[in-house]
Amino acid sequence: MNDRGCSADRLHFAAATKQQKKIGEPTADFANGPCYPAQMMPSSANRSGRAVALLIFMLASLVGLLWLPPIAQNQHYHDFADQRTILGIPHFWNVVSNLPFIAIGAAGLWQSRRDPAIIALFLGILLTGFGSAYYHLDPNDSTLFWDRLPMAISFMAILAIAIEERVDASAGVTLLWPLIAIGVLSLLLWRWTGDLRLYGWVQFFPGIALLLLFLLFSPKNSGTQYWLVAVALYVLAKLFEFYDKAIYSVGSIVSGHTLKHFAAAAACLAILRYFQKRRPISIGTMHRSSAVR
């Protein structure tokens, strides 16, 4: 149908809607009219092109790791500022500050028991609580593996969810298990070779991808602000981690690493709130948003 025909349909639709409102009848939805699929074709084509661009960017970033030198685990990483033993628990606050992960992970699993990606996400968060507590009881490379493994699963689940909700539902579902496999492989490669390059990609690429997806694709659900809050809190957590000793030096009350756990758990809580509060955005609203952009 040409633009002239669609314009006529719009005029007819507006007049009919005005008459229906006068007599109290329910109004129709122009999105269900014959012109709507034709109008959506350019938007669908743009979405497909952007999806291909995202996939190319993802693959290029993975290949780009080959040009980076191997990244070894800095052994000073295990030397945390707060070494206090309380109630017989070594590194007490770095251990018990993982309890929020367990609570949030359990809550997410209880509320979302059907979607595989959401299950993987909150299962990873739950296991991160246990894995991180186990690591901080005796910090070394061997125990750190069990801290990072569930985190890798959660990072990859987040990327799959973002693709599913922003780009294409079937693509997100299809990529979930390959992405989780990459996450697990990144930790196995570290254990086998001592190289953290792939794990670095697993940890940081999803955050970059989230921001790109927010810029390039319209949301299918409300609640984008929760994801933005989660990203900001995760950045804050990394800053707390970096300034672990500097923060602890101020009164020796709490260390930066303990605050990192709380900030990262708050990011997980923001994601949980997203799934609790999200609502589908109508197709008509999505189309108007795309037209404005």
Buried (B, 14 or more C-beta within 10 A) or exposed (E): EEEEEBEEBEEEBEEEBEEEEEEEEEEEEBBEBEBBEBBBEEBEEEBEEBBEEBBEBBEEBBEEBEEEEEBEBEEEEBEBBBEEEEEEBBBBBBBBBBEBBBBBBBBBBEEBEEBEBBBBBBBBBBBBBBBBBBBBBEBEBEBBBBBBBBBBBBBBBBBBBBBBBBBBEEBBBBBBBEBBEBBBBBBEBBEEEEBBBBBBBBBBBBBBBBEBBBEBBBBBBBBBEBBEBBBBBBEBBBBBBEBBBEBBEEEEEBBBBBBBBBBBBBBBBBBBBBBEEBEEBEBEBBBEEBEEE
